[in-house]
Each structure stands twice: as structure tokens, then as C-alpha cells.
Amino acid sequence: MAAPGLPSGEALSVEAAAVRPLETGWQRAARSVSVRVGGAVLGLLVLVALAAPWLGTVDPTLFDAASRDLLPGGKGTIVTLDGETREHRFLFGSDSYGRDIYSRVVYGTRVSLVVGALTALVALAFGILAGLAAGYLRSLDGPLMRVMDGIMAIPAILIAIALVAMWRASLLTVIVAIAIPEIPRVTRLVRALVLSIREEPYVEAAIALGTRPARIMFAHILPNTIAPLIVQGTFICASAILVEAILSFLGVRLPPDIPTWGNIMAEGRVQFTKYPHNVFIPGVFLTVTVLAVNMLGDGLRDTLDPKMARRV
């Protein structure tokens, strides 16, 4: 539809110019080496997590005392759920309980990715609500930000340890405990964006037309914060995966029967000098995952942020 006072050809060019910045931002992201490498590695890990029942050679909770502390590639026996004993090759070796480390690492991919993704979603959801309220509703700005400052004053790992220790250790408990310290960071980011966006002419026009504050916040302001929030979400995801492993390593963890990379390393550290593979192999998977998520976040930041995009 032609804009008033402009020939149809000029109107089309104006509309194309208005759409082009968003398109080129995502096109730059698709061409970014960091986004491609990080996305490819992360996609591969997601496939490993989804295909864990087929990639895992045995149930990660099965053990046989006769096959304890085997080196990678060693042969031993495993007791199946049916009570049968059969020969089994331990590709990544076995732990001190005779459990297959390969299967535990593969299934641990599921837990780490779920913790990272859900933690990011929880932190973003509450942070967006608090940030919108603090940035747009001036009466709530002071009280909300003082609460956020108080949370940020306490080290994140201490909050997570305290909350997991207080509640019964479970997947939900760990996710909530890791997400709470991340909420203030999202809130501050959203608040800063809202303070800038609410001065734009289209927001002022919506206010002049009597649009409800809730509609202005969610229909006019929130869509313009999506790109920075996506980048922030990737960093929260990487941090959550690392913190979950730290909690498990410190003993404030998910139940031992749940295979996680942190649990595997925590159980293997006692015999690290003699059987370093128990810690080294899950540590490599943890490192690669966090690096891939951080590379994806860095690439998105460099290409979606207009200020950074000028340097790319």
C-alpha cells in the first residue's frame, strides 16, 4: 500500500528500507562464524540428548561390582534390569560402582541442556516482567530495583547452594536456585532498554491515543528488546550449565542416580590420580557445551546489536 504523498515506487523503497535493517541483522548472524560453529555444536549436542536411549549402550544406572574402575575400552560384565549378566565393552571406562561412563555422559547431556534452557527461560520470564514494570511504571522503579540490588549483592553460587540445601534436591529445585540470581541481570537490562524506548515517538503517540500501559509495554516496547534478550538468554544458559556442574561437584546436587556431568566428576574426583578419565571425559563435554553456547551468544551479540554490527 502506497504511503500518502509518495509515488508507489518511492513508497515501496521506503518500506523496503524500513525492513532491511532487521533482515540484514539476522543475515549477518547467519554468516557469522561464531554463530555457525556454536550453533552446529549445540545442535549436535541436542541430537545426542534426544537420541540418548539409542546412543547409550546400557542403562546408565546399571552396575556390576566386578567391572569397577575399568579403563576406556575395557571389557567387563553388566547386570541388566532382568537380572541377567552379559559381557559389555565400556567405551569410556567404568566408575567405582561399575557403571558405564559413556552411557552416563550421553544421558547427562539431557540434564545439562534442560537445566540450561529452563533456567534461561525462567530468568527471562521474571526478569522481563520486573524490567518492564521498573522501566515504565515509575512508582515501582525504586522498590523493584532495590530488591534486585539486594539479590545481586550476594554471590550467585552462595544463593544457589543455600536454596538447594534448604529444599529437597530435585531438577526443579536446581533450576529455580540457579535462575533466581540471574533475574536481576535480566531486569536491569530490560529496564535500561525500556527507559530508552519509552521516549520514542511511536510510544508517545500510543500514550497520547490513550493506549493501556499493559498494551504499550507488551505490544510496543517488548518486541524491540527481543534481540538483546536472546543474547542474554544464551549467556544465562551457559552459566546455568556450569553452575549445575559446580553444585554437583560440591555435593549440593541432584540425586546420585540421575546422571549429570557434575555428578560423574564429583564421584570420580576421589580416584582422580589413578583414574583421571572419570573426571576428564565429562569435563570435556561440559567445556565444549559451555564454549558452544558462549560462541553462539557472542556471535548473536556482534551481529544483532546495531552498535557492534558496525564493527563487523
Long-range contacts (C-beta under 8 A, 24 or more apart in sequence): 21-306, 25-227, 25-303, 25-304, 25-306, 25-309, 26-303, 26-304, 28-303, 28-304, 28-309, 28-312, 29-299, 29-300, 29-303, 29-304, 31-303, 32-299, 32-300, 32-302, 32-303, 32-312, 33-299, 34-295, 34-296, 34-298, 34-299, 34-302, 35-295, 35-296, 35-299, 35-300, 35-303, 36-299, 37-292, 37-295, 38-291, 38-292, 38-293, 38-294, 38-295, 38-296, 38-297, 38-298, 38-299, 39-292, 39-296, 41-288, 41-289, 41-291, 41-292, 41-295, 42-289, 42-292, 42-293, 42-296, 45-109, 45-113, 45-288, 45-289, 45-292, 46-113, 48-106, 48-109, 49-109, 49-110, 49-113, 52-106, 52-107, 52-109, 52-110, 55-106, 56-100, 56-102, 56-103, 56-106, 56-107, 57-88, 57-89, 57-91, 57-100, 57-102, 57-103, 58-88, 58-100, 58-103, 59-103, 60-99, 60-100, 60-103, 60-104, 60-106, 60-107, 60-108, 60-259, 61-99, 61-257, 61-259, 62-99, 62-100, 63-97, 63-98, 63-99, 64-98, 65-97, 65-98, 66-98, 67-94, 67-98, 68-94, 68-95, 68-96, 68-97, 68-98, 69-93, 69-94, 69-95, 69-96, 69-271, 69-274, 69-275, 70-94, 71-275, 71-277, 72-277, 72-281, 92-277, 92-281, 93-275, 93-277, 93-278, 93-281, 95-264, 95-267, 95-268, 95-278, 96-267, 96-268, 96-270, 96-271, 97-267, 101-264, 101-277, 101-278, 101-281, 101-282, 103-259, 104-259, 104-264, 104-282, 105-259, 105-261, 105-264, 105-281, 105-282, 105-285, 107-259, 108-259, 108-260, 108-261, 108-263, 108-264, 108-282, 108-285, 109-285, 109-289, 111-171, 111-244, 111-254, 111-258, 111-259, 111-260, 111-261, 112-241, 112-244, 112-245, 112-260, 112-261, 112-286, 112-289, 113-241, 113-289, 114-171, 115-171, 115-174, 115-175, 115-178, 115-240, 115-241, 115-244, 116-236, 116-237, 116-238, 116-240, 116-241, 116-244, 116-293, 117-237, 118-175, 118-179, 119-175, 119-178, 119-179, 119-182, 119-236, 119-237, 119-240, 120-182, 120-233, 120-234, 120-236, 120-237, 120-240, 121-233, 122-175, 122-176, 122-179, 123-179, 123-182, 123-183, 123-185, 123-186, 123-236, 124-186, 124-229, 124-232, 124-233, 124-236, 126-179, 126-183, 126-186, 126-187, 127-182, 127-183, 127-184, 127-185, 127-186, 127-187, 127-189, 127-190, 128-186, 128-190, 128-222, 128-225, 128-229, 130-183, 130-186, 130-187, 130-190, 131-186, 131-187, 131-188, 131-189, 131-190, 131-191, 131-193, 131-194, 132-190, 132-194, 132-217, 132-218, 132-221, 132-222, 134-187, 134-190, 134-191, 134-194, 135-190, 135-191, 135-192, 135-193, 135-194, 135-195, 135-198, 136-194, 136-198, 136-213, 136-216, 136-217, 136-221, 137-213, 141-191, 144-187, 145-187, 145-188, 145-191, 148-183, 148-184, 148-187, 148-188, 149-184, 151-180, 151-181, 151-183, 151-184, 152-181, 152-184, 152-185, 154-181, 156-181, 156-182, 156-243, 157-243, 157-246, 157-247, 160-243, 160-247, 160-252, 161-247, 161-250, 161-252, 164-247, 164-252, 164-253, 165-252, 169-252, 169-253, 169-254, 169-255, 170-254, 170-255, 171-254, 171-258, 174-244, 174-247, 174-253, 174-254, 175-240, 177-247, 178-239, 178-240, 178-243, 178-244, 178-247, 179-240, 182-236, 182-239, 182-240, 185-232, 185-236, 186-229, 186-232, 186-236, 189-228, 189-229, 189-232, 190-225, 190-229, 193-221, 193-224, 193-225, 193-228, 194-221, 194-225, 197-221, 197-224, 197-225, 227-300, 227-304, 227-305, 228-304, 228-305, 230-300, 230-304, 231-297, 231-300, 231-301, 231-304, 231-305, 234-293, 234-294, 234-296, 234-297, 234-300, 235-293, 235-294, 235-297, 237-293, 238-289, 238-290, 238-293, 238-294, 238-297, 241-286, 241-289, 241-290, 241-293, 242-286, 242-290, 245-286, 261-285, 261-286, 262-286
